[in-house]
Amino acid sequence: MRIRFDRQTCIGMFQCTAEWDAFERDEDAGKADLAGGERPDPDADVFERDVPADAELDAKFAARACPVDAIEVYDDDGEQIV
């Protein structure tokens, strides 16, 4: 499973941080950060990382909690599931 976080879309409600500890508050920027996230495109403010098997449910909850759909979750086949 893989998670994708569009930091530019994030509005800093921090609901994701309550659902999964891989999301951290950046109070100075008013946005969340995805710990361990990598930028597939250096020109975009989008971060991705693998989701550990024991955190899959938390990652899905974080995506569902985001009020602006800045978080997407993909299965191992690359299909979006949240």
C-alpha contacts under 8 A as a table, 3 or more apart, distances in Angstrom:
res1	aa1	res2	aa2	distance
1	M	50	D	5.99
1	M	51	V	5.43
1	M	52	P	7.60
1	M	53	A	7.79
1	M	56	E	7.28
1	M	73	V	7.15
1	M	74	Y	5.66
1	M	75	D	4.56
1	M	76	D	5.05
2	R	48	E	7.05
2	R	49	R	5.78
2	R	50	D	4.38
2	R	51	V	5.35
2	R	73	V	5.83
2	R	74	Y	5.15
2	R	75	D	6.49
2	R	76	D	7.25
3	I	48	E	5.57
3	I	49	R	5.66
3	I	50	D	6.29
3	I	51	V	6.53
3	I	59	A	7.34
3	I	71	I	7.08
3	I	72	E	5.76
3	I	73	V	4.51
3	I	74	Y	6.23
4	R	46	V	7.00
4	R	47	F	5.74
4	R	48	E	4.45
4	R	49	R	6.91
4	R	71	I	5.68
4	R	72	E	5.12
4	R	73	V	6.32
5	F	34	L	7.07
5	F	46	V	5.58
5	F	47	F	5.14
5	F	48	E	6.27
5	F	70	A	5.68
5	F	71	I	4.59
5	F	72	E	6.56
6	D	9	T	5.56
6	D	10	C	6.65
6	D	45	D	6.14
6	D	46	V	4.39
6	D	47	F	6.49
6	D	70	A	5.01
6	D	71	I	6.46
7	R	10	C	5.02
7	R	31	K	6.99
7	R	32	A	7.10
7	R	33	D	7.27
7	R	45	D	5.55
7	R	46	V	5.83
7	R	47	F	7.44
7	R	70	A	6.93
8	Q	45	D	5.77
8	Q	46	V	7.46
9	T	68	V	6.98
9	T	69	D	7.92
9	T	70	A	5.53
10	C	13	M	7.91
10	C	31	K	5.95
10	C	32	A	7.00
10	C	68	V	6.85
10	C	70	A	5.74
11	I	30	G	7.10
11	I	31	K	6.14
11	I	68	V	7.49
12	G	30	G	5.06
12	G	31	K	4.27
12	G	32	A	6.02
13	M	31	K	7.80
13	M	66	C	7.87
13	M	67	P	7.83
14	F	17	T	5.31
14	F	18	A	7.07
14	F	25	R	6.64
14	F	31	K	7.49
14	F	32	A	6.26
15	Q	18	A	5.39
15	Q	19	E	6.79
15	Q	62	A	7.09
15	Q	65	A	5.89
15	Q	66	C	6.21
16	C	19	E	5.13
16	C	20	W	6.23
16	C	23	F	6.24
16	C	32	A	7.95
16	C	61	F	7.69
16	C	62	A	4.33
16	C	63	A	6.92
16	C	65	A	6.09
16	C	66	C	6.15
17	T	20	W	5.52
17	T	21	D	5.89
17	T	22	A	7.37
17	T	23	F	4.81
17	T	24	E	5.70
17	T	25	R	6.91
17	T	32	A	7.55
17	T	62	A	7.33
18	A	21	D	7.21
18	A	62	A	7.73
19	E	58	D	5.80
19	E	59	A	7.43
19	E	61	F	5.97
19	E	62	A	5.03
19	E	65	A	7.74
20	W	23	F	6.04
20	W	55	A	7.78
20	W	58	D	5.15
20	W	59	A	6.10
20	W	61	F	7.67
20	W	62	A	6.04
21	D	24	E	6.77
22	A	34	L	5.81
22	A	35	A	5.19
22	A	36	G	7.76
23	F	32	A	6.29
23	F	33	D	5.55
23	F	34	L	4.74
23	F	35	A	6.08
24	E	32	A	5.52
24	E	33	D	5.16
24	E	34	L	6.48
24	E	35	A	6.90
25	R	30	G	7.74
25	R	31	K	6.54
25	R	32	A	4.77
25	R	33	D	6.36
26	D	29	A	5.58
26	D	30	G	5.85
26	D	31	K	5.42
26	D	32	A	5.50
26	D	33	D	6.55
27	E	30	G	4.83
27	E	31	K	6.74
28	D	31	K	7.98
34	L	37	G	5.33
34	L	47	F	6.98
34	L	48	E	7.95
36	G	49	R	6.61
37	G	47	F	5.01
37	G	48	E	4.91
37	G	49	R	4.95
38	E	47	F	5.03
38	E	48	E	5.30
38	E	49	R	6.39
39	R	42	P	5.70
39	R	44	A	7.39
39	R	45	D	7.29
39	R	46	V	5.85
39	R	47	F	4.72
39	R	48	E	6.44
40	P	46	V	7.47
40	P	47	F	7.00
40	P	48	E	7.22
41	D	44	A	5.51
41	D	46	V	7.43
42	P	45	D	7.60
51	V	55	A	6.32
51	V	56	E	6.12
51	V	59	A	7.21
52	P	55	A	5.32
52	P	56	E	6.50
53	A	56	E	5.54
54	D	57	L	7.69
55	A	58	D	5.20
55	A	59	A	6.16
56	E	59	A	5.16
56	E	60	K	6.31
57	L	60	K	5.15
57	L	61	F	6.23
58	D	61	F	5.06
58	D	62	A	6.15
59	A	62	A	5.06
59	A	63	A	6.31
59	A	73	V	7.36
60	K	63	A	5.15
60	K	64	R	6.20
60	K	73	V	6.62
60	K	82	V	6.53
61	F	64	R	5.06
61	F	65	A	5.99
62	A	65	A	5.13
62	A	66	C	6.46
62	A	71	I	7.53
63	A	66	C	5.50
63	A	69	D	6.97
63	A	70	A	7.55
63	A	71	I	4.82
63	A	72	E	5.94
63	A	73	V	6.99
63	A	82	V	6.52
64	R	67	P	7.90
64	R	69	D	7.63
64	R	71	I	7.97
64	R	82	V	6.93
66	C	69	D	5.40
66	C	70	A	6.52
66	C	71	I	6.80
67	P	70	A	7.97
69	D	72	E	7.26
72	E	80	Q	6.92
72	E	81	I	7.70
72	E	82	V	5.55
73	V	80	Q	5.77
73	V	81	I	5.75
73	V	82	V	5.08
74	Y	77	D	7.62
74	Y	78	G	5.39
74	Y	79	E	5.25
74	Y	80	Q	4.26
74	Y	81	I	5.48
74	Y	82	V	7.13
75	D	78	G	5.38
75	D	79	E	5.48
75	D	80	Q	6.45
75	D	81	I	6.51
76	D	79	E	7.42
